[in-house]
């Protein structure tokens, strides 16, 4: 997925910035932001319906959305009651807790935002194109957790 995002991203930024005014650069980014968001949605949509294992439990990839041409939204459905409680309480899955306890480590609360922000390639895209990234976790069509990362929040 990281390589795919990078492959989509490279053609958009491989222009010469020499001799361009800031207004021209801003216009280029504005025009290509929507194109990039739509391509990202199309690419991620190929994974709809697949089960993804997370640190709090299994989720099903529902869909990717371009929200108002300013945000990329990744929606997941949680069908397992234990996973729902884990997400609500920012807990690890029982499997992960058992794994940690074998080594005498107490499980810390899960910081979903910090986990999302560890992706350096995603951070570059978010900052360069001024894109908001959102991860929505749904249970029975209701949002139980939403992680939002604004472009100015990404780690350097």
N, C-alpha and C positions, 0 to 999 in steps of 0.2 A: 504494500500500500504506500509506503514511504517513497519507493522508487517511482511509483505511478504518479504520486503528487508532484514529485520533482520533475518527471518527464512532462507533465502538463504545464508546470510552472516555467521551465526553461525557455520555451518559445515566446512566452509573453514578456520576459525580461531581457531577451537577447537583442536589445536594440542599442544603438550607440547614443550615449547621453551627451556626447561632445557636441556643442553647438546648439543644444536644445534649451529653450527657456524653461523656467520652472512651470509656467502655465502650460507649455506643451507636454511636459512630463506629467503634470497633474491630469491633463486631458487624456493622455495615453492610459494612465492607471485607471481613471474613472471608466473609460470605455471598455477596457479589458477586464476590469473587476467583475462585471456582470457576465461576460463571456467565460471567465475563469470559474466563477461560482456555478454557472450552468453545466460546465464540463465536469466539475467536481461532483455535482449532484448526479449527473448521468453515470459517471464511473462508479461511484459508491452504490448506486441503485442496482448494480449488477449483483451485489451481495444480499439483496433483500431476501428475507426468509431464512437466512443462515443463522445458526446458533453460534454465539460468541461466548467464550468463557472469560469471566472477569474475576477480579479478586473478591467480589461480594456474591458471586453466583452466576449462573448462566442467563444470558439474555438473547432475544431474537432480534436481529436487525430488521427494523420495520421499513424505514426509508430515510432518505436524505432530502433536505429541502433548501431552497434558496429563499430566505425570508427577507422580503422587501429590498432585494438587491444589495443588502448590506451584511447579512449573516448567513453562515452555513450551519444548518441544524442537522444533527445526526440523531434520529429517534430509534429507541429500543423498546421492546416489549418484554416485561418480566412476567413470567407465568408461574413461577415457583414461589409459594408463600414465604419460605425461609429467605429466599433472595430478596423479596420485597422488604421484609423486616430489616435485613442487612443494609439495604440501600437507604432506607428511612433513618436508620440509626448510625449510618456510616461505619458499619462493622464489616469485618472480613467474613468470608464463607466459613462454615464449620470445617471444611477440608483444609483451608489455609490456617485456621486457628490451631487445629490438631497438629499440623506440620510445625508451626512455631513452638507450640508447647512441648514437643519432643525435645527441643533444644533449650527448654527453660526460658523462653522469651514470651513476655506478655504481649498480646496483640494490641497495637496502638489503634486509635480511631483512624478511619480512612479519610484522607484529604483528596477528594476527587479532583478538585481544581488543580492542586499541585501536580497530581499525576498527569493530567491533561497538558499542563504547561511544560512538562519535561521534554516534549517533542520539539526539537530545535528547527526541523524543516517546516513544521506547521507554524512555528513562531515567526519564521522569516516570511512566510506567505501572509500571515495575519497582519504583520507590521507593514510589509511592502504594499499590500493591496487594501489596507485598512478594513479588514474583514473581522467580524465578530464570529467566534465559534461557540456553538451551543451543543451540549449533549443532553438529550431529554430521555428520561426513563419513565415509561408508562406502565400502569397496572390497571387492567380492565378499562382502558381508554382514558385514564386520569393520570396526570403528571404527578409522580411521587418524588422525583428529584430532577432538578435541572442545574446543570453546571454551565456557567457563562463566562467566557474569557474574552475581554475586550483587547483590542490591539495594543493599547498602552500598558497592559498588565503582563505581557509575555516576558519571560526571563531573557536576559541577554546571552 
